[in-house]
């Protein structure tokens, strides 16, 4: 990547991080869709699939659907090292263990 392109990408990344209050260490590249965009697309698809019917407790539904695969992916990335996983997730290690027990991952 050329220095000019990298500088532009860094400015875009900084702008997005500032606008959405994201951790500046989280890279957002022009070659990958952001997590935010994928979630938005999934939620829109969910509403389309409802076919006009109402839903309730959507917040809890989304959290339950996202939390388990998130925990699994981070544990896989850290080779089941709970200390590293808790740091990546920004959770207290005790909170992580509670969630792992809740989902029967330990």
C-alpha positions in Angstrom: 0.0 0.0 0.0 1.3 3.4 -0.9 2.1 5.9 1.9 -0.5 8.3 0.5 -3.2 5.5 0.5 -2.2 4.5 4.0 -2.5 8.1 5.3 -6.0 8.4 3.7 -7.1 5.1 5.2 -5.8 6.2 8.6 -7.7 9.5 8.4 -10.9 7.6 7.5 -10.3 5.1 10.3 -9.7 7.9 12.8 -12.9 9.7 11.7 -15.0 6.6 12.0 -13.5 5.8 15.4 -14.2 9.3 16.6 -17.7 9.5 15.2 -18.8 6.1 16.8 -16.6 6.3 19.9 -14.7 3.2 18.8 -11.3 2.1 20.2 -8.7 3.6 17.9 -6.8 0.3 18.0 -9.7 -1.4 16.1 -8.7 -1.3 12.4 -11.3 -0.6 9.8 -10.0 -1.2 6.3 -11.5 -0.4 2.9 -11.4 -4.0 1.9 -13.5 -5.5 4.6 -17.1 -4.8 5.7 -17.3 -3.4 9.2 -19.0 -5.4 11.9 -21.5 -2.5 12.2 -22.5 -2.8 8.6 -23.0 -6.6 8.9 -25.2 -6.2 12.0 -27.3 -3.5 10.3 -27.8 -5.7 7.3 -28.8 -8.7 9.5 -31.3 -6.6 11.5 -32.8 -5.2 8.3 -33.1 -8.8 6.9 -34.7 -9.9 10.2 -37.4 -7.2 9.8 -38.0 -8.1 6.2 -38.4 -11.7 7.2 -41.1 -10.8 9.7 -43.3 -9.8 6.9 -44.9 -6.9 8.7 -45.4 -8.9 12.0 -44.3 -7.3 15.2 -41.5 -8.5 17.4 -40.7 -8.1 21.1 -37.5 -8.2 23.1 -35.3 -7.7 20.1 -32.5 -6.3 22.1 -32.2 -9.4 24.2 -32.6 -11.6 21.1 -29.7 -9.8 19.4 -27.4 -10.0 22.5 -28.1 -13.7 22.9 -27.5 -14.4 19.2 -24.2 -12.4 19.2 -22.7 -13.2 22.5 -22.2 -17.0 22.2 -20.4 -16.9 18.8 -18.4 -13.9 20.0 -17.2 -15.9 23.0 -16.4 -19.0 20.9 -14.5 -17.0 18.4 -12.4 -15.1 21.0 -11.7 -18.4 22.9 -10.6 -20.0 19.6 -8.4 -17.0 18.8 -6.7 -17.2 22.3 -6.5 -21.0 22.3 -8.9 -21.0 25.3 -6.7 -18.6 27.3 -9.3 -16.9 29.5 -7.0 -14.1 30.6 -6.2 -13.1 27.0 -9.9 -13.6 26.1 -11.1 -11.3 28.9 -8.6 -8.6 27.8 -9.7 -8.8 24.2 -13.3 -8.6 25.2 -12.8 -5.9 27.8 -14.4 -8.0 30.5 -13.3 -8.8 34.0 -12.0 -12.4 34.0 -14.7 -13.3 36.6 -17.4 -11.9 34.3 -16.0 -13.9 31.4 -16.0 -17.1 33.5 -19.6 -16.4 34.5 -20.6 -16.1 30.8 -18.6 -19.2 29.8 -20.5 -21.2 32.5 -23.8 -19.7 31.4 -23.3 -21.0 27.9 -21.7 -24.3 29.1 -18.4 -23.5 27.5 -16.5 -24.5 30.7 
